[in-house]
Amino acid sequence: MRALTILKNAAFILALPLLLILLWWLGTLGGTNFYVPTPLQLIVTFFQTWFGERMVEDVLPSIGRLFAGIALTIAIGIAVGVVIGLFRPLRRVLEPLLEFFRAVPPPVLVPLLMLIIGVNDQMKVTVIVSGAVWPVLLNTVEGVRGTDQIMRDTARSYRMTRTQQLLHLVLPAASPQILTGVRQSLPIALILMVISEMFGSSTGLGLSILQFQRNFAIPEMWSGILVLGLIGFGLSIAFRIVERRILRWYHGLREVQREG
Amino acid sequence: MTTTPVRFSTTPRTGAVVLQGLAGIAGFLLLWELVTRTDLISSRFLPPASEVILRLVDYIRDLQFWRDTGETMASWAIGLAIAVVAATIAGFAIGSSRFLEHATRSTIEFLRPIPSVALIPLAVLLFGTKMQSSLLLIVYASFWQVLIQVIYGTLDVDPVAAETARSYRLTRLQRVRYVVWPTALPYLMTGIRLAAAVALILAITAELIIGTPGLGKQIALTQSGGDVTGMYALVLATGMIGVLINLIARFVEKRVLAWHASVRSEAAA
């Protein structure tokens, strides 16, 4: 019985992708379409292009910058967000400013930071951080602000120190909101990783796929799109695993509330 | 959403809040002016706030600026509209059937995280620097935002309401109109609000990198021309457009969902 359910689930997961690939294969069977390679061609190109020198020279540095950017984004976003969230006057004064910074489309920061920092790794990481930090920061502010007043008073009357309050009350209470912010900022970080490399770079994924297109290396270009897609996919899976671990208590709580 | 207890003694009136916000903005501009005037930061990197604002005023009186803004907003609006309509239809279709929802889930989960900037080379190849290039990126990015929300929304239908509708013999179309639609509408509005912001990002990105006409292209031009003040002025302008879009989206959301409990309770609090 269980094997049957697993089989059924597998069918649901695989059926449509396989169908689409089949359609794509049939559509390119003639092999004359200039813009679209056949599935087999794409897979061969994918391995030839990316598993070799390029992996070390383009892919890994890009991913390294992406992770550095994400780590800094989360650290800075939470730290600054907690401070702003805890002090009401500060929040009032900064709120419109932060709304403005969030609303600036992050890609316009690339030419700005290129001018200030120059074209190097620091610039690319800074671009990622300065664009992706706002969702984390603003959601942290919201989460910290929304901490239950009674719990706060209780913590204070139990004479918990400030650090204890922060670690055991404020941060856990804000964590669902913080993770919402992180989820919003991950795609922005990935977009900015690509864009920062398309703008006057010497290495990186973004530049490579742009060069393939300029040289009309169409299968290579598609394989680059596939690489970016896989990174995005991997990122969203990784996030979901981390979220499930951190927020296990929260999802449990929600379920109990819903049943009650 | 839980309502936090309001302590009236420490809640100032909206006037005071606005004033504090304005003080924040003024303080920021003053600080900016100071660090540049005292040469703490070279004006090569950051021109004084006053110069940037004066330039922005110049732009506002310049017809070309409005033409560029028009181009950006046109591709934003068209792209967003296409994405919203397509995603709403697809979302209702998928959400109305358990089978379709299960069968499409893996494909959606794979396609959605593909960053739309990965499609830049494809857009250039197919459309060059025409507006369609921007549209391709905008539609791809905003489509998923709306689609996911609509599917969630249609799945959120109260089972009791759905069964009631069925026992009253409402037709399929009527059920969609009177049961599914009202349930999914808040989700749809959230999706549109998110998509509106994403669409602007992609519109500017396409102009900046591909060179389709609009504000983003203008920013790239000021950058390559070394016109730092102009570049900062245009960045400010794009930020203002972003704020405006957020405000309008929130306003529309509130208006459309005025009947909905989440908005009603917020207004009462």
Interface residues (C-beta under 8 A of the other chain):
Chain A: F12 I13 L14 A15 L16 P17 L20 Y35 R88 P89 R92 V93 L94 E95 P96 L97 E99 F100 F101 R102 A103 V104 P105 P106 P107 V108 L109 V110 P111 L112 M114 L115 I116 R145 G146 D148 Q149 I150 P187 I188 L190 I191 V194 I195 M198 F199 G206 I209 L210 F212 Q213 F216 I218 M221 G224 I225 L228 G229 G232 F233 L235 S236
Chain B: T2 T4 P5 R7 T10 V17 Q20 G21 L22 A23 G24 I25 G27 F28 F45 L46 H102 A103 T104 R105 S106 T107 E109 F110 L111 R112 P113 I114 P115 S116 V117 A118 L119 I120 P121 L122 V124 L125 L126 A197 L200 I201 A203 I204 T205 L208 I209 G216 I219 A220 Q223 V228 M231 Y232 L234 V235 T238 G239 M240 I241 G242 V243 I245 N246
